[in-house]
Amino acid sequence: MEKIKLGSKPMIYPMPITLVGADVAGKPNFMTIAFIGIVNMNPAMIAMGANPSHLTCKGIAENGTFSVNLPSVKMMEVTDFVGLYSGEKTDKSKLFRIFRGMTKTAPMIEECPLNLECKLIQKLSLGGIDDIYIGEIVQTYCGEEFMIAGKPDVEKMGTFVFTMNDNRYFSLGKVVGKAWSAGKSYKTK
């Protein structure tokens, strides 16, 4: 199989779609982010790449807190809307029902099945257009209707993902295997 060189591109697929929230001058604001992922288990940490000029990033710097909200497919249009329009010109504080946790300054979205309340640990500037925001997850919230046996169920949550190369959203598909189990039957040659 011949491989085609594509250059230096951020192509880890798929990318989770999230709504990141922060208070800006005491008012909730949100941005749509797909450059995000878990980077540590204990303590639980998340990192995201975002341009510091975003209004939400200014709120993260102002308060040292932020939220990561995982929307469902039912929220696709409003999630895309949030990403299309800047909080500098569009008031996003009334788009969702807001709740707050222990930090008090990381607005979270009730309509989202899963919410991560984060404390900013470090902001890194690596010389690109985005900065890296590393946050410790201080609390996780999940709607009871999205849980099975006390654990969040990804199928019930109905979250969706993004592919940057073609700018499309995808819902999650069928289960294809069980982690830490499927490889037990693999035989090396």
N, C-alpha and C positions, 0 to 999 in steps of 0.2 A: 504494500500500500504506500503510495507516495503521499508525503505530507507537504502542505502548502504553507509557506511562511506568511503570517498575518501581521507581524510587527508586535510591538509592545502594547497589548490591549488588556483591559480588565475583563477577562472572559471566564469567570467561574460561574457555571450555570447549574441550576437556576439561582436567582438572587431573591431573597425574601423581600416582600414589600412591607414596609412599616410606616407608621405615622409617628414621628418624633415630636414630642411636645416640651415646651418650656414657657415659663412666665416671662413676658417682656414688659417692663414697666408695670408689673402687677396684673397683667392681662394674659390669658392663655393664647399661645400661638403654636401652630403645627407645620411641619414640612414632611413631604413624602421622601423616604430614603430607602434605597436598595443596597447601598454600599455599607453593609452592616453584618456583624456576626459575633458569635460567642468566641472569646479568646482565653478564658480560664474557667476552670470548674469550681475551685474552692480557694479564695472567695470567688463567687460567680461574677465574671466580668464580661463586658461587651465592648466592642470597638466599632466605630463608624467613621467613614470619611465624608466630610461635608465642607463646602466652601464657607469660610468664616464670615462672608458678607451676608449670608442668610440671616434673616431676623431671628429665627429660632436659635441659631448659633450665638447670637448676641445675648439672648436670654440665658443660654447655658453658661456663658462666661459670667453674666451678671449674678446668677444664683448658685452656680456650682451643682446644679441638679438638672435632670431631664427625664422624660419618660419615653419608652418604646412601646408602641401599641400595635398589635397585629390585627389588621382588619380582615373581615371575611369577604368572600366574593360579592356578597350582597352590598358591600360598601365600595365596590370598585370605582363607581363614578365619582363619589365624593372624595375618595382617596386620590384619584387622578386630578380632580379639581384643585385639591390642596397643593399638589405638585406643580400645577400650571400657573398659579397666581401667588405673588409675594405678599406676605403679611404687611409689608410697608404700604400697600395700596388696597388690600382686601382684608377685612376683619374676619378672621377665622375662629374667633372665640365663641361664636354662636352656632357653629356648624354641628357641634356635638354636645351631648350631656357630659359634663365634666365631674370627675371625683378626684379627691386628693388623698394621699397616704401620709406616711410618717414625715416625709421631707417638707410637706406643705407647699413647695414651690415647683413641683413637677406635675403639671396637669395631666390627668389620664382620661381616656375616652371610654365611657360606659358601654357604648355600642360595640367596641372591639372585644372579641372573645378573650384575649390574653393581653396583659399589661405588665410591663417591667418598670419599676420605679428605681431610678439610678442616681448615684452620687458621682459627680465628675472627679476622677482620680488624676487624670493627666490629659493635657492637650499637646499634641506634637505637630510641629510644622516641619515637613520634610522637603520643602522647596517646590512642591507642585501647587496646583490650584486649590486642592483640598487640604484641610487639616485633619488629623486623626484625634477623635475624642474617645477616651477610654473611661468607661464608667463601671463602678461596682453596682451590681444589682442588689439593692437593699431589701426589696420585697417584690414578689410576683403575685399577681392577682388573676384569677380565672373565673369566668361566669360558671355557676354551678351546672347549668344546662349543657356545658361543653366538657363535662368531666365524666369519666367512667372509673369506678373503684378508687375514687380520690385522686385521680391523675387526669391532666388535660388530654383530650382525645383530638388529634389533628383532623380526623375525618369530620367529627362533629363541629369543630371550629370553622372549617371551610375556608382556610386562608388561601392566599394565592401568591404567585411568584412572577418575576419579571425577567425577560431576556433583553439585554441592552442592545445587542447588535441589530435586532429588528424591531425593538420597542413594542413588544407584545406582552400581555399578561396571560398566565396559564393557571388553571386550578390544579390541585394535586390529583394524581391519578390513582390507580389501583395499587394495593400492597403487592410487592413482588418478592418479599422475603423477610426473614427475621434476623436482625443484627445479632452478632455474637453467637450465631447458630448456623446460618446458611453455609458458612465455610467449613463446618465440621465434616461434611460429606465430600469436600474437594480432595482429590487425590493428585499428588505431584507425580511427575513422570521420572 
